[in-house]
Amino acid sequence: MTDRKPSGKRLLYMGVGGLTLAALLVANGIAARTRHERDVTAWTEAAAVPMVSVFQPTQNAAGDTLRLPARLEAWSKAPIHARVSGYLKDWKSDIGSQVQAGQVLAQIDSPDLDQQVAQAHAHMLQEQANARLAQTTATRWKNLVNTHSVSQQEADEKSSNAAAAQANAQAAEADFARLSALEAYKTIRAPFSGTITARNTDIGQLVKADSDSDPELFDIADTHQLRLYVPVPQNYASVIRPGLQVQLSVPEHPGKTFSARLVGNSTAVDARSGTLLAQFVADNPDNALLPGDYAEATIPVPADTHGVSIPASALIFRAKGTQVAVLDAQKHVHLRDIHIGLDLGERLVIDQGLKPADTVIDNPPDALREGDLVKLADAGEQHARKA
């Protein structure tokens, strides 16, 4: 069987067909690659536009509350020290005892003071006798002057001696009165009605008068009312107004609140803490509140129609200061300077820079810049309603 060679014309057709097929394949490949690059570019551009959640500020028309740490102190409290030295003879009241003003708490045995009082009394009697004698002598010499029996100079000397003796008698009387008053401090009494909160002495203990190194003998506190001290940050100082009522809670009574009313404030901001110290008074008829307690005070913040409320997560802190990002109708970003009127923790009251009609970005990305285009997340409307 003999092989037949293809004709030249057929070979030409075959070559042209192959080239045409190759060209079509190349064209299809280029077109597919172009479409892919276009799709990638479109996806990249779409991905480059940040997705954000937005909300609209709300007016603080209903007011708010501010929770601050506070401390409770007794209405009156006093450490009781000894005014005379000696040994404690006995004590009448222990810790937890309710005492009345003037009630005896303890007695001090002070024989040294007793002897000083006796000596001062004797010295007073002696000086009084000398004063009477000097006065009698001065009177006699004055009468002798009238008869020219003595000179006027001698009579004047006797009058001066009488005056000096009278002054010595008065000094002795004052010294005796001082020691007698000091002797009264041998009996230690309650300065006011209250509760004994500490007893740091016992029978037979040596007591030293006016010693800073020794502890007080007793501590007494009046707890029928308690003072509530609240350090209020400077930003909230305007909230402290006459007639203000606050609620307070203490850890030992969870879920229970007590009422306190404002009695005054320091009228000055502490430079170290930047706070204004406000003092409230809380009634404590059942002694549920304890002096020295840590407490949390809830202070009402009045309504403010001039400011708007936003979540703290919307803030931007940069070199230009505190800002927020707002959107225009074309969804372009504009960074706006604001002023924080009140910081309520998770929420802020802005009194400058925002209006209720503004659209604000929540949790703005760090790379967000002025004029950037953004798109809204699906949850944006829900978040706006919550804000």
Salt bridges, closest charged atoms under 4 A:
GLU37 OE2 - ARG33 NE 3.52
ASP64 OD2 - ARG347 NH1 2.61
GLU73 OE2 - ARG71 NE 3.58
GLU73 OE1 - LYS77 NZ 3.11
ASP90 OD2 - LYS92 NZ 3.25
ASP94 OD1 - ARG199 NE 2.80
ASP114 OD1 - LYS186 NZ 2.75
GLU127 OE2 - HIS123 NE2 3.79
ASP175 OD1 - ARG178 NH2 2.92
GLU183 OE2 - LYS186 NZ 3.82
ASP210 OD2 - ARG83 NH1 2.88
ASP222 OD1 - HIS224 ND1 2.75
ASP270 OD1 - ARG272 NE 3.51
ASP283 OD2 - ARG261 NH1 3.94
ASP328 OD2 - HIS334 NE2 2.90
ASP351 OD1 - HIS339 ND1 2.77
ASP358 OD2 - ARG336 NH1 2.68
ASP362 OD2 - HIS383 NE2 2.72
GLU370 OE2 - HIS334 ND1 2.84
